[in-house]
Amino acid sequence: MNRSLSLLVLCFVPFLAGCKDPPTGASPSAQTSLVHAGTDIVVKNVRALSPGDNTAYSNDEYYIVTFTFTNNLGFALAPRPDHFVIEDQQKQRYLGADSGNANLSGISNYAGILKVGESHDYTIGFRVPQNTQGILYYDATF
């Protein structure tokens, strides 16, 4: 009886271990389902930093998104981090940042002018509620 029980435990425990959700931030490719590319954006990587990773006193998390932005707006511009937006299904908007929080340490972005048709890679952080899903786009209207 003990041998059967031990065999059952040895077979069942690895099965349970395989069923658990991947930890937040462990698989950046799995996180790309949280942020979808909007117009002129190609999302390359999304890293979610869970609550407690420098987001004290809240259940928010940071999405650190690496993407390519192509300027197809019809005029030259110097893209600003706070004009990159994640908009969720309820039309809540979360503005990007590349400084001002420990989660954003080491991020540096191109600050030059993009002519029409030019592209550049950016890494931008967004403070969002846990498990937010949304569309990333550049908003030049404000």
N, CA, C and O atoms as CSV, one atom per row, in Angstrom:
chain,resi,resn,atom,element,x,y,z
A,1,MET,N,N,0.827,-1.195,0.000
A,1,MET,CA,C,0.000,0.000,0.000
A,1,MET,C,C,0.868,1.256,0.000
A,1,MET,O,O,0.626,2.170,-0.788
A,2,ASN,N,N,1.882,1.314,0.877
A,2,ASN,CA,C,2.757,2.475,0.936
A,2,ASN,C,C,3.485,2.687,-0.372
A,2,ASN,O,O,3.695,3.825,-0.792
A,3,ARG,N,N,3.872,1.602,-1.019
A,3,ARG,CA,C,4.580,1.707,-2.296
A,3,ARG,C,C,3.668,2.301,-3.369
A,3,ARG,O,O,4.119,3.120,-4.170
A,4,SER,N,N,2.403,1.906,-3.398
A,4,SER,CA,C,1.439,2.447,-4.368
A,4,SER,C,C,1.190,3.924,-4.124
A,4,SER,O,O,1.101,4.723,-5.056
A,5,LEU,N,N,1.080,4.268,-2.841
A,5,LEU,CA,C,0.865,5.661,-2.486
A,5,LEU,C,C,2.068,6.517,-2.870
A,5,LEU,O,O,1.904,7.622,-3.387
A,6,SER,N,N,3.269,6.017,-2.621
A,6,SER,CA,C,4.483,6.740,-2.996
A,6,SER,C,C,4.576,6.925,-4.500
A,6,SER,O,O,4.951,7.995,-4.980
A,7,LEU,N,N,4.233,5.880,-5.244
A,7,LEU,CA,C,4.254,5.956,-6.708
A,7,LEU,C,C,3.236,6.982,-7.199
A,7,LEU,O,O,3.515,7.761,-8.110
A,8,LEU,N,N,2.064,6.974,-6.590
A,8,LEU,CA,C,1.029,7.944,-6.957
A,8,LEU,C,C,1.490,9.369,-6.683
A,8,LEU,O,O,1.287,10.254,-7.514
A,9,VAL,N,N,2.102,9.599,-5.537
A,9,VAL,CA,C,2.604,10.926,-5.183
A,9,VAL,C,C,3.694,11.353,-6.156
A,9,VAL,O,O,3.700,12.495,-6.615
A,10,LEU,N,N,4.615,10.451,-6.474
A,10,LEU,CA,C,5.703,10.777,-7.401
A,10,LEU,C,C,5.189,11.133,-8.792
A,10,LEU,O,O,5.791,11.960,-9.477
A,11,CYS,N,N,4.095,10.527,-9.215
A,11,CYS,CA,C,3.514,10.824,-10.530
A,11,CYS,C,C,2.643,12.071,-10.501
A,11,CYS,O,O,2.597,12.817,-11.480
A,12,PHE,N,N,1.954,12.305,-9.391
A,12,PHE,CA,C,0.990,13.386,-9.313
A,12,PHE,C,C,1.634,14.751,-9.058
A,12,PHE,O,O,1.178,15.746,-9.621
A,13,VAL,N,N,2.672,14.829,-8.231
A,13,VAL,CA,C,3.316,16.102,-7.887
A,13,VAL,C,C,3.892,16.801,-9.120
A,13,VAL,O,O,3.649,17.995,-9.292
A,14,PRO,N,N,4.655,16.101,-9.998
A,14,PRO,CA,C,5.134,16.795,-11.207
A,14,PRO,C,C,3.998,17.286,-12.090
A,14,PRO,O,O,4.121,18.322,-12.743
A,15,PHE,N,N,2.883,16.544,-12.114
A,15,PHE,CA,C,1.730,16.982,-12.898
A,15,PHE,C,C,1.203,18.314,-12.376
A,15,PHE,O,O,0.911,19.218,-13.158
A,16,LEU,N,N,1.081,18.438,-11.048
A,16,LEU,CA,C,0.618,19.693,-10.458
A,16,LEU,C,C,1.596,20.831,-10.717
A,16,LEU,O,O,1.183,21.959,-10.988
A,17,ALA,N,N,2.866,20.545,-10.635
A,17,ALA,CA,C,3.873,21.580,-10.868
A,17,ALA,C,C,3.782,22.105,-12.286
A,17,ALA,O,O,4.012,23.291,-12.522
A,18,GLY,N,N,3.452,21.243,-13.231
A,18,GLY,CA,C,3.329,21.673,-14.618
A,18,GLY,C,C,2.074,22.470,-14.888
A,18,GLY,O,O,1.989,23.135,-15.920
A,19,CYS,N,N,1.100,22.430,-14.002
A,19,CYS,CA,C,-0.173,23.104,-14.223
A,19,CYS,C,C,-0.198,24.543,-13.733
A,19,CYS,O,O,-1.087,25.304,-14.115
A,20,LYS,N,N,0.740,24.926,-12.910
A,20,LYS,CA,C,0.666,26.269,-12.355
A,20,LYS,C,C,0.971,27.326,-13.416
A,20,LYS,O,O,1.670,27.059,-14.393
A,21,ASP,N,N,0.442,28.511,-13.209
A,21,ASP,CA,C,0.681,29.618,-14.136
A,21,ASP,C,C,2.137,30.023,-14.088
A,21,ASP,O,O,2.763,29.949,-13.030
A,22,PRO,N,N,2.705,30.462,-15.239
A,22,PRO,CA,C,4.077,30.940,-15.198
A,22,PRO,C,C,4.154,32.214,-14.376
A,22,PRO,O,O,3.233,33.030,-14.428
A,23,PRO,N,N,5.229,32.410,-13.615
A,23,PRO,CA,C,5.338,33.612,-12.802
A,23,PRO,C,C,5.393,34.857,-13.675
A,23,PRO,O,O,5.955,34.846,-14.770
A,24,THR,N,N,4.801,35.920,-13.169
A,24,THR,CA,C,4.807,37.179,-13.890
A,24,THR,C,C,6.241,37.612,-14.136
A,24,THR,O,O,7.069,37.614,-13.224
A,25,GLY,N,N,6.519,37.972,-15.359
A,25,GLY,CA,C,7.842,38.446,-15.705
A,25,GLY,C,C,8.807,37.335,-16.074
A,25,GLY,O,O,9.900,37.619,-16.563
A,26,ALA,N,N,8.440,36.073,-15.856
A,26,ALA,CA,C,9.366,34.982,-16.134
A,26,ALA,C,C,9.460,34.688,-17.618
A,26,ALA,O,O,10.519,34.297,-18.110
A,27,SER,N,N,8.379,34.869,-18.324
A,27,SER,CA,C,8.371,34.569,-19.751
A,27,SER,C,C,7.873,35.789,-20.511
A,27,SER,O,O,6.667,35.938,-20.705
A,28,PRO,N,N,8.776,36.666,-20.948
A,28,PRO,CA,C,8.337,37.873,-21.629
A,28,PRO,C,C,7.456,37.594,-22.835
A,28,PRO,O,O,6.539,38.367,-23.111
A,29,SER,N,N,7.708,36.510,-23.564
A,29,SER,CA,C,6.895,36.232,-24.737
A,29,SER,C,C,5.454,35.921,-24.349
A,29,SER,O,O,4.530,36.235,-25.099
A,30,ALA,N,N,5.250,35.298,-23.167
A,30,ALA,CA,C,3.894,35.023,-22.700
A,30,ALA,C,C,3.180,36.313,-22.324
A,30,ALA,O,O,1.954,36.386,-22.407
A,31,GLN,N,N,3.923,37.321,-21.916
A,31,GLN,CA,C,3.330,38.581,-21.494
A,31,GLN,C,C,2.881,39.447,-22.671
A,31,GLN,O,O,2.109,40.386,-22.480
A,32,THR,N,N,3.354,39.145,-23.890
A,32,THR,CA,C,2.978,39.993,-25.030
A,32,THR,C,C,1.485,39.939,-25.304
A,32,THR,O,O,0.966,40.810,-26.003
A,33,SER,N,N,0.775,38.946,-24.776
A,33,SER,CA,C,-0.673,38.900,-24.955
A,33,SER,C,C,-1.362,39.999,-24.144
A,33,SER,O,O,-2.537,40.285,-24.375
A,34,LEU,N,N,-0.658,40.611,-23.209
A,34,LEU,CA,C,-1.233,41.682,-22.407
A,34,LEU,C,C,-1.285,43.001,-23.172
A,34,LEU,O,O,-2.195,43.804,-22.969
A,35,VAL,N,N,-0.323,43.219,-24.040
A,35,VAL,CA,C,-0.217,44.481,-24.775
A,35,VAL,C,C,-0.218,44.171,-26.267
A,35,VAL,O,O,0.643,43.449,-26.771
A,36,HIS,N,N,-1.196,44.729,-26.956
A,36,HIS,CA,C,-1.329,44.515,-28.397
A,36,HIS,C,C,-0.881,45.773,-29.133
A,36,HIS,O,O,-1.057,46.889,-28.645
A,37,ALA,N,N,-0.314,45.578,-30.286
A,37,ALA,CA,C,0.192,46.699,-31.073
A,37,ALA,C,C,-0.949,47.451,-31.739
A,37,ALA,O,O,-1.839,46.863,-32.353
A,38,GLY,N,N,-0.892,48.773,-31.596
A,38,GLY,CA,C,-1.808,49.636,-32.317
A,38,GLY,C,C,-1.144,50.108,-33.602
A,38,GLY,O,O,-0.163,49.519,-34.058
A,39,THR,N,N,-1.673,51.150,-34.170
A,39,THR,CA,C,-1.158,51.709,-35.403
A,39,THR,C,C,0.297,52.127,-35.252
A,39,THR,O,O,0.662,52.786,-34.278
A,40,ASP,N,N,1.123,51.744,-36.213
A,40,ASP,CA,C,2.532,52.154,-36.307
A,40,ASP,C,C,3.427,51.584,-35.210
A,40,ASP,O,O,4.532,52.085,-35.001
A,41,ILE,N,N,2.976,50.552,-34.507
A,41,ILE,CA,C,3.732,49.951,-33.411
A,41,ILE,C,C,3.945,48.463,-33.705
A,41,ILE,O,O,3.045,47.781,-34.196
A,42,VAL,N,N,5.142,47.975,-33.399
A,42,VAL,CA,C,5.423,46.543,-33.410
A,42,VAL,C,C,5.971,46.196,-32.028
A,42,VAL,O,O,7.079,46.601,-31.678
A,43,VAL,N,N,5.204,45.453,-31.249
A,43,VAL,CA,C,5.612,45.077,-29.896
A,43,VAL,C,C,6.621,43.941,-29.999
A,43,VAL,O,O,6.372,42.922,-30.643
A,44,LYS,N,N,7.770,44.139,-29.347
A,44,LYS,CA,C,8.829,43.134,-29.354
A,44,LYS,C,C,8.885,42.344,-28.058
A,44,LYS,O,O,9.165,41.145,-28.072
A,45,ASN,N,N,8.619,43.007,-26.934
A,45,ASN,CA,C,8.768,42.352,-25.639
A,45,ASN,C,C,7.939,43.096,-24.604
A,45,ASN,O,O,7.868,44.325,-24.619
A,46,VAL,N,N,7.319,42.351,-23.713
A,46,VAL,CA,C,6.595,42.928,-22.579
A,46,VAL,C,C,7.060,42.193,-21.334
A,46,VAL,O,O,7.026,40.964,-21.270
A,47,ARG,N,N,7.494,42.963,-20.348
A,47,ARG,CA,C,7.899,42.395,-19.065
A,47,ARG,C,C,7.002,43.001,-18.000
A,47,ARG,O,O,6.964,44.220,-17.834
A,48,ALA,N,N,6.285,42.158,-17.282
A,48,ALA,CA,C,5.397,42.624,-16.217
A,48,ALA,C,C,6.104,42.466,-14.881
A,48,ALA,O,O,6.552,41.375,-14.530
A,49,LEU,N,N,6.199,43.558,-14.143
A,49,LEU,CA,C,6.780,43.533,-12.803
A,49,LEU,C,C,5.628,43.504,-11.810
A,49,LEU,O,O,4.809,44.422,-11.772
A,50,SER,N,N,5.569,42.466,-11.020
A,50,SER,CA,C,4.437,42.238,-10.141
A,50,SER,C,C,4.392,43.229,-8.987
A,50,SER,O,O,5.379,43.904,-8.696
A,51,PRO,N,N,3.231,43.312,-8.329
A,51,PRO,CA,C,3.116,44.192,-7.163
A,51,PRO,C,C,4.190,43.841,-6.147
A,51,PRO,O,O,4.550,42.676,-5.977
A,52,GLY,N,N,4.678,44.837,-5.497
A,52,GLY,CA,C,5.745,44.629,-4.536
A,52,GLY,C,C,7.106,44.898,-5.140
A,52,GLY,O,O,8.082,45.086,-4.413
A,53,ASP,N,N,7.185,44.919,-6.473
A,53,ASP,CA,C,8.431,45.255,-7.149
A,53,ASP,C,C,8.460,46.769,-7.350
A,53,ASP,O,O,8.369,47.258,-8.476
A,54,ASN,N,N,8.587,47.497,-6.256
A,54,ASN,CA,C,8.656,48.957,-6.252
A,54,ASN,C,C,7.344,49.636,-6.629
A,54,ASN,O,O,7.361,50.748,-7.157
A,55,THR,N,N,6.217,48.995,-6.372
A,55,THR,CA,C,4.920,49.641,-6.520
A,55,THR,C,C,4.213,49.553,-5.168
A,55,THR,O,O,3.143,48.956,-5.051
A,56,ALA,N,N,4.816,50.145,-4.174
A,56,ALA,CA,C,4.342,50.033,-2.800
A,56,ALA,C,C,2.923,50.565,-2.644
A,56,ALA,O,O,2.514,51.520,-3.304
A,57,TYR,N,N,2.197,49.921,-1.758
A,57,TYR,CA,C,0.855,50.341,-1.356
A,57,TYR,C,C,-0.160,50.297,-2.491
A,57,TYR,O,O,-1.121,51.066,-2.485
A,58,SER,N,N,0.033,49.425,-3.447
A,58,SER,CA,C,-0.971,49.287,-4.496
A,58,SER,C,C,-0.906,47.885,-5.072
A,58,SER,O,O,0.034,47.134,-4.814
A,59,ASN,N,N,-1.908,47.547,-5.849
A,59,ASN,CA,C,-1.915,46.284,-6.576
A,59,ASN,C,C,-1.528,46.499,-8.029
A,59,ASN,O,O,-1.692,45.602,-8.856
A,60,ASP,N,N,-1.018,47.677,-8.345
A,60,ASP,CA,C,-0.594,47.960,-9.713
A,60,ASP,C,C,0.682,47.203,-10.029
A,60,ASP,O,O,1.414,46.770,-9.139
A,61,GLU,N,N,0.923,47.059,-11.307
A,61,GLU,CA,C,2.180,46.499,-11.760
A,61,GLU,C,C,2.714,47.374,-12.887
A,61,GLU,O,O,1.991,48.198,-13.447
A,62,TYR,N,N,3.961,47.185,-13.203
A,62,TYR,CA,C,4.571,47.918,-14.304
A,62,TYR,C,C,4.743,46.987,-15.484
A,62,TYR,O,O,5.248,45.873,-15.343
A,63,TYR,N,N,4.319,47.449,-16.650
A,63,TYR,CA,C,4.643,46.767,-17.895
A,63,TYR,C,C,5.799,47.541,-18.502
A,63,TYR,O,O,5.689,48.739,-18.761
A,64,ILE,N,N,6.897,46.858,-18.724
A,64,ILE,CA,C,8.038,47.438,-19.417
A,64,ILE,C,C,7.959,46.883,-20.836
A,64,ILE,O,O,8.191,45.696,-21.066
A,65,VAL,N,N,7.627,47.761,-21.784
A,65,VAL,CA,C,7.351,47.332,-23.150
A,65,VAL,C,C,8.456,47.823,-24.078
A,65,VAL,O,O,8.790,49.008,-24.086
A,66,THR,N,N,9.013,46.913,-24.851
A,66,THR,CA,C,9.982,47.254,-25.884
A,66,THR,C,C,9.280,47.094,-27.225
A,66,THR,O,O,8.669,46.061,-27.498
A,67,PHE,N,N,9.372,48.116,-28.054
A,67,PHE,CA,C,8.635,48.107,-29.319
A,67,PHE,C,C,9.323,49.002,-30.346
A,67,PHE,O,O,10.206,49.793,-30.014
A,68,THR,N,N,8.904,48.860,-31.582
A,68,THR,CA,C,9.355,49.736,-32.654
A,68,THR,C,C,8.190,50.639,-33.035
A,68,THR,O,O,7.076,50.174,-33.274
A,69,PHE,N,N,8.468,51.932,-33.087
A,69,PHE,CA,C,7.469,52.917,-33.508
A,69,PHE,C,C,7.888,53.487,-34.854
A,69,PHE,O,O,9.026,53.929,-35.019
A,70,THR,N,N,6.976,53.479,-35.811
A,70,THR,CA,C,7.204,54.068,-37.123
A,70,THR,C,C,6.344,55.319,-37.235
A,70,THR,O,O,5.135,55.263,-37.013
A,71,ASN,N,N,6.953,56.434,-37.575
A,71,ASN,CA,C,6.230,57.695,-37.687
A,71,ASN,C,C,5.498,57.752,-39.031
A,71,ASN,O,O,6.090,58.064,-40.064
A,72,ASN,N,N,4.224,57.450,-38.992
A,72,ASN,CA,C,3.350,57.573,-40.165
A,72,ASN,C,C,2.267,58.615,-39.911
A,72,ASN,O,O,1.165,58.523,-40.452
A,73,LEU,N,N,2.588,59.606,-39.085
A,73,LEU,CA,C,1.604,60.623,-38.706
A,73,LEU,C,C,1.486,61.751,-39.726
A,73,LEU,O,O,0.568,62.567,-39.641
A,74,GLY,N,N,2.398,61.806,-40.683
A,74,GLY,CA,C,2.314,62.841,-41.708
A,74,GLY,C,C,3.145,64.070,-41.411
A,74,GLY,O,O,3.128,65.018,-42.195
A,75,PHE,N,N,3.868,64.087,-40.312
A,75,PHE,CA,C,4.737,65.205,-39.951
A,75,PHE,C,C,5.868,64.686,-39.072
A,75,PHE,O,O,5.717,63.675,-38.387
A,76,ALA,N,N,6.989,65.374,-39.095
A,76,ALA,CA,C,8.126,64.997,-38.263
A,76,ALA,C,C,7.805,65.284,-36.797
A,76,ALA,O,O,7.120,66.258,-36.484
A,77,LEU,N,N,8.299,64.440,-35.912
A,77,LEU,CA,C,8.086,64.675,-34.487
A,77,LEU,C,C,9.173,64.010,-33.679
A,77,LEU,O,O,9.827,63.073,-34.136
A,78,ALA,N,N,9.358,64.509,-32.468
A,78,ALA,CA,C,10.242,63.892,-31.478
A,78,ALA,C,C,9.321,63.188,-30.483
A,78,ALA,O,O,8.784,63.837,-29.585
A,79,PRO,N,N,9.125,61.861,-30.624
A,79,PRO,CA,C,8.183,61.147,-29.755
A,79,PRO,C,C,8.528,61.302,-28.275
A,79,PRO,O,O,9.685,61.170,-27.873
A,80,ARG,N,N,7.511,61.583,-27.483
A,80,ARG,CA,C,7.662,61.725,-26.036
A,80,ARG,C,C,7.137,60.473,-25.359
A,80,ARG,O,O,6.103,59.941,-25.762
A,81,PRO,N,N,7.838,59.991,-24.329
A,81,PRO,CA,C,7.393,58.770,-23.645
A,81,PRO,C,C,5.960,58.845,-23.129
A,81,PRO,O,O,5.233,57.853,-23.186
A,82,ASP,N,N,5.545,60.009,-22.625
A,82,ASP,CA,C,4.195,60.123,-22.064
A,82,ASP,C,C,3.107,60.240,-23.126
A,82,ASP,O,O,1.933,60.373,-22.782
A,83,HIS,N,N,3.463,60.195,-24.390
A,83,HIS,CA,C,2.467,60.178,-25.460
A,83,HIS,C,C,2.232,58.759,-25.980
A,83,HIS,O,O,1.345,58.535,-26.805
A,84,PHE,N,N,3.035,57.795,-25.492
A,84,PHE,CA,C,2.739,56.398,-25.769
A,84,PHE,C,C,1.710,55.972,-24.732
A,84,PHE,O,O,1.887,56.225,-23.540
A,85,VAL,N,N,0.648,55.334,-25.172
A,85,VAL,CA,C,-0.505,55.049,-24.326
A,85,VAL,C,C,-0.891,53.576,-24.461
A,85,VAL,O,O,-0.881,53.014,-25.556
A,86,ILE,N,N,-1.230,52.970,-23.331
A,86,ILE,CA,C,-1.937,51.687,-23.361
A,86,ILE,C,C,-3.374,51.996,-22.994
A,86,ILE,O,O,-3.647,52.575,-21.942
A,87,GLU,N,N,-4.287,51.610,-23.861
A,87,GLU,CA,C,-5.714,51.822,-23.610
A,87,GLU,C,C,-6.369,50.460,-23.448
A,87,GLU,O,O,-6.276,49.604,-24.327
A,88,ASP,N,N,-7.042,50.268,-22.298
A,88,ASP,CA,C,-7.662,48.969,-22.037
A,88,ASP,C,C,-9.059,48.892,-22.657
A,88,ASP,O,O,-9.494,49.824,-23.334
A,89,GLN,N,N,-9.749,47.796,-22.427
A,89,GLN,CA,C,-11.053,47.554,-23.043
A,89,GLN,C,C,-12.141,48.493,-22.517
A,89,GLN,O,O,-13.170,48.678,-23.167
A,90,GLN,N,N,-11.914,49.084,-21.346
A,90,GLN,CA,C,-12.877,50.036,-20.783
A,90,GLN,C,C,-12.510,51.481,-21.148
A,90,GLN,O,O,-13.071,52.425,-20.591
A,91,LYS,N,N,-11.580,51.645,-22.072
A,91,LYS,CA,C,-11.115,52.951,-22.561
A,91,LYS,C,C,-10.320,53.730,-21.513
A,91,LYS,O,O,-10.154,54.943,-21.637
A,92,GLN,N,N,-9.824,53.033,-20.474
A,92,GLN,CA,C,-8.918,53.667,-19.519
A,92,GLN,C,C,-7.559,53.782,-20.190
A,92,GLN,O,O,-7.097,52.842,-20.838
A,93,ARG,N,N,-6.922,54.932,-20.035
A,93,ARG,CA,C,-5.638,55.180,-20.683
A,93,ARG,C,C,-4.532,55.262,-19.643
A,93,ARG,O,O,-4.688,55.890,-18.596
A,94,TYR,N,N,-3.414,54.615,-19.949
A,94,TYR,CA,C,-2.248,54.609,-19.073
A,94,TYR,C,C,-1.078,55.158,-19.879
A,94,TYR,O,O,-0.666,54.575,-20.881
A,95,LEU,N,N,-0.551,56.295,-19.420
A,95,LEU,CA,C,0.514,56.977,-20.142
A,95,LEU,C,C,1.869,56.379,-19.800
A,95,LEU,O,O,2.108,55.937,-18.676
A,96,GLY,N,N,2.740,56.376,-20.784
A,96,GLY,CA,C,4.070,55.816,-20.626
A,96,GLY,C,C,5.021,56.740,-19.894
A,96,GLY,O,O,4.774,57.939,-19.760
A,97,ALA,N,N,6.111,56.159,-19.426
A,97,ALA,CA,C,7.184,56.904,-18.766
A,97,ALA,C,C,8.478,56.126,-18.965
A,97,ALA,O,O,8.474,54.907,-19.137
A,98,ASP,N,N,9.585,56.862,-18.936
A,98,ASP,CA,C,10.874,56.172,-18.987
A,98,ASP,C,C,11.793,56.610,-17.852
A,98,ASP,O,O,12.992,56.334,-17.865
A,99,SER,N,N,11.212,57.299,-16.871
A,99,SER,CA,C,11.960,57.697,-15.683
A,99,SER,C,C,10.972,57.997,-14.562
A,99,SER,O,O,9.761,58.040,-14.779
A,100,GLY,N,N,11.511,58.205,-13.347
A,100,GLY,CA,C,10.659,58.604,-12.233
A,100,GLY,C,C,10.266,57.482,-11.295
A,100,GLY,O,O,9.528,57.716,-10.338
A,101,ASN,N,N,10.743,56.254,-11.547
A,101,ASN,CA,C,10.438,55.136,-10.677
A,101,ASN,C,C,11.586,54.139,-10.768
A,101,ASN,O,O,12.227,54.014,-11.812
A,102,ALA,N,N,11.839,53.439,-9.684
A,102,ALA,CA,C,12.941,52.475,-9.676
A,102,ALA,C,C,12.754,51.372,-10.714
A,102,ALA,O,O,13.739,50.819,-11.204
A,103,ASN,N,N,11.497,51.039,-11.063
A,103,ASN,CA,C,11.247,50.040,-12.099
A,103,ASN,C,C,11.736,50.492,-13.472
A,103,ASN,O,O,11.901,49.670,-14.373
A,104,LEU,N,N,11.965,51.772,-13.632
A,104,LEU,CA,C,12.362,52.317,-14.926
A,104,LEU,C,C,13.850,52.623,-14.993
A,104,LEU,O,O,14.323,53.207,-15.967
A,105,SER,N,N,14.587,52.232,-13.963
A,105,SER,CA,C,16.033,52.496,-13.921
A,105,SER,C,C,16.723,51.855,-15.113
A,105,SER,O,O,16.442,50.713,-15.475
A,106,GLY,N,N,17.628,52.609,-15.711
A,106,GLY,CA,C,18.412,52.093,-16.824
A,106,GLY,C,C,17.766,52.230,-18.185
A,106,GLY,O,O,18.382,51.888,-19.195
A,107,ILE,N,N,16.543,52.720,-18.236
A,107,ILE,CA,C,15.875,52.897,-19.530
A,107,ILE,C,C,16.316,54.218,-20.133
A,107,ILE,O,O,16.292,55.260,-19.478
A,108,SER,N,N,16.713,54.154,-21.371
A,108,SER,CA,C,17.124,55.346,-22.104
A,108,SER,C,C,16.553,55.235,-23.512
A,108,SER,O,O,16.691,54.193,-24.154
A,109,ASN,N,N,15.928,56.274,-23.990
A,109,ASN,CA,C,15.284,56.236,-25.299
A,109,ASN,C,C,15.818,57.312,-26.222
A,109,ASN,O,O,16.364,58.321,-25.775
A,110,TYR,N,N,15.657,57.087,-27.489
A,110,TYR,CA,C,16.010,58.049,-28.524
A,110,TYR,C,C,15.134,59.290,-28.355
A,110,TYR,O,O,13.911,59.186,-28.267
A,111,ALA,N,N,15.765,60.459,-28.311
A,111,ALA,CA,C,15.023,61.703,-28.098
A,111,ALA,C,C,15.029,62.590,-29.339
A,111,ALA,O,O,14.555,63.725,-29.294
A,112,GLY,N,N,15.556,62.086,-30.431
A,112,GLY,CA,C,15.647,62.883,-31.654
A,112,GLY,C,C,14.348,62.912,-32.429
A,112,GLY,O,O,13.337,62.336,-32.028
A,113,ILE,N,N,14.413,63.601,-33.548
A,113,ILE,CA,C,13.240,63.786,-34.411
A,113,ILE,C,C,13.139,62.620,-35.395
A,113,ILE,O,O,14.123,62.224,-36.020
A,114,LEU,N,N,11.932,62.085,-35.513
A,114,LEU,CA,C,11.647,61.064,-36.516
A,114,LEU,C,C,10.929,61.724,-37.686
A,114,LEU,O,O,9.868,62.326,-37.519
A,115,LYS,N,N,11.510,61.604,-38.854
A,115,LYS,CA,C,10.836,62.088,-40.059
A,115,LYS,C,C,9.738,61.098,-40.423
A,115,LYS,O,O,9.711,59.973,-39.922
A,116,VAL,N,N,8.853,61.518,-41.283
A,116,VAL,CA,C,7.770,60.642,-41.724
A,116,VAL,C,C,8.377,59.385,-42.346
A,116,VAL,O,O,9.250,59.464,-43.210
A,117,GLY,N,N,7.905,58.241,-41.897
A,117,GLY,CA,C,8.373,56.958,-42.406
A,117,GLY,C,C,9.544,56.365,-41.641
A,117,GLY,O,O,9.859,55.191,-41.831
A,118,GLU,N,N,10.194,57.132,-40.791
A,118,GLU,CA,C,11.321,56.611,-40.016
A,118,GLU,C,C,10.812,55.829,-38.802
A,118,GLU,O,O,9.731,56.091,-38.274
A,119,SER,N,N,11.628,54.861,-38.379
A,119,SER,CA,C,11.293,54.006,-37.233
A,119,SER,C,C,12.409,54.062,-36.210
A,119,SER,O,O,13.562,54.350,-36.528
A,120,HIS,N,N,12.037,53.781,-34.983
A,120,HIS,CA,C,13.028,53.668,-33.921
A,120,HIS,C,C,12.479,52.759,-32.833
A,120,HIS,O,O,11.267,52.652,-32.650
A,121,ASP,N,N,13.394,52.098,-32.105
A,121,ASP,CA,C,13.004,51.242,-30.986
A,121,ASP,C,C,12.909,52.064,-29.708
A,121,ASP,O,O,13.698,52.982,-29.480
A,122,TYR,N,N,11.932,51.718,-28.883
A,122,TYR,CA,C,11.712,52.390,-27.602
A,122,TYR,C,C,11.439,51.347,-26.533
A,122,TYR,O,O,10.937,50.261,-26.821
A,123,THR,N,N,11.775,51.689,-25.295
A,123,THR,CA,C,11.392,50.910,-24.126
A,123,THR,C,C,10.699,51.884,-23.184
A,123,THR,O,O,11.292,52.864,-22.734
A,124,ILE,N,N,9.448,51.600,-22.898
A,124,ILE,CA,C,8.611,52.506,-22.104
A,124,ILE,C,C,7.922,51.698,-21.013
A,124,ILE,O,O,7.531,50.552,-21.234
A,125,GLY,N,N,7.774,52.299,-19.830
A,125,GLY,CA,C,7.070,51.668,-18.728
A,125,GLY,C,C,5.672,52.232,-18.572
A,125,GLY,O,O,5.430,53.413,-18.817
A,126,PHE,N,N,4.765,51.374,-18.164
A,126,PHE,CA,C,3.371,51.768,-17.925
A,126,PHE,C,C,2.933,51.188,-16.588
A,126,PHE,O,O,3.057,49.985,-16.357
A,127,ARG,N,N,2.419,52.049,-15.703
A,127,ARG,CA,C,1.872,51.567,-14.435
A,127,ARG,C,C,0.394,51.295,-14.659
A,127,ARG,O,O,-0.381,52.199,-14.970
A,128,VAL,N,N,0.018,50.031,-14.495
A,128,VAL,CA,C,-1.339,49.593,-14.813
A,128,VAL,C,C,-1.861,48.683,-13.699
A,128,VAL,O,O,-1.072,48.115,-12.944
A,129,PRO,N,N,-3.182,48.543,-13.595
A,129,PRO,CA,C,-3.723,47.548,-12.670
A,129,PRO,C,C,-3.299,46.141,-13.117
A,129,PRO,O,O,-3.013,45.916,-14.293
A,130,GLN,N,N,-3.263,45.211,-12.177
A,130,GLN,CA,C,-2.842,43.841,-12.492
A,130,GLN,C,C,-3.643,43.266,-13.648
A,130,GLN,O,O,-4.853,43.463,-13.751
A,131,ASN,N,N,-2.938,42.549,-14.517
A,131,ASN,CA,C,-3.527,41.810,-15.636
A,131,ASN,C,C,-4.264,42.684,-16.642
A,131,ASN,O,O,-5.166,42.210,-17.333
A,132,THR,N,N,-3.892,43.940,-16.728
A,132,THR,CA,C,-4.492,44.820,-17.732
A,132,THR,C,C,-4.116,44.331,-19.119
A,132,THR,O,O,-2.969,43.963,-19.373
A,133,GLN,N,N,-5.089,44.333,-20.007
A,133,GLN,CA,C,-4.846,44.045,-21.414
A,133,GLN,C,C,-5.247,45.287,-22.184
A,133,GLN,O,O,-6.280,45.894,-21.903
A,134,GLY,N,N,-4.429,45.665,-23.159
A,134,GLY,CA,C,-4.760,46.862,-23.908
A,134,GLY,C,C,-3.967,46.998,-25.184
A,134,GLY,O,O,-3.154,46.147,-25.545
A,135,ILE,N,N,-4.233,48.099,-25.848
A,135,ILE,CA,C,-3.595,48.417,-27.126
A,135,ILE,C,C,-2.615,49.554,-26.902
A,135,ILE,O,O,-2.939,50.554,-26.261
A,136,LEU,N,N,-1.417,49.390,-27.435
A,136,LEU,CA,C,-0.368,50.397,-27.339
A,136,LEU,C,C,-0.356,51.228,-28.607
A,136,LEU,O,O,-0.322,50.687,-29.712
A,137,TYR,N,N,-0.384,52.551,-28.448
A,137,TYR,CA,C,-0.329,53.446,-29.596
A,137,TYR,C,C,0.304,54.772,-29.190
A,137,TYR,O,O,0.488,55.046,-28.004
A,138,TYR,N,N,0.635,55.592,-30.186
A,138,TYR,CA,C,1.175,56.923,-29.931
A,138,TYR,C,C,0.055,57.930,-30.123
A,138,TYR,O,O,-0.622,57.915,-31.151
A,139,ASP,N,N,-0.147,58.803,-29.147
A,139,ASP,CA,C,-1.183,59.831,-29.217
A,139,ASP,C,C,-0.532,61.195,-29.348
A,139,ASP,O,O,0.038,61.712,-28.387
A,140,ALA,N,N,-0.614,61.768,-30.515
A,140,ALA,CA,C,-0.019,63.083,-30.787
A,140,ALA,C,C,-1.021,64.210,-30.580
A,140,ALA,O,O,-0.714,65.357,-30.902
A,141,THR,N,N,-2.200,63.924,-30.058
A,141,THR,CA,C,-3.236,64.947,-29.939
A,141,THR,C,C,-3.136,65.803,-28.685
A,141,THR,O,O,-3.888,66.768,-28.546
A,142,PHE,N,N,-2.248,65.485,-27.787
A,142,PHE,CA,C,-2.126,66.331,-26.575
A,142,PHE,C,C,-0.709,66.722,-26.343
A,142,PHE,O,O,-0.414,67.428,-25.378
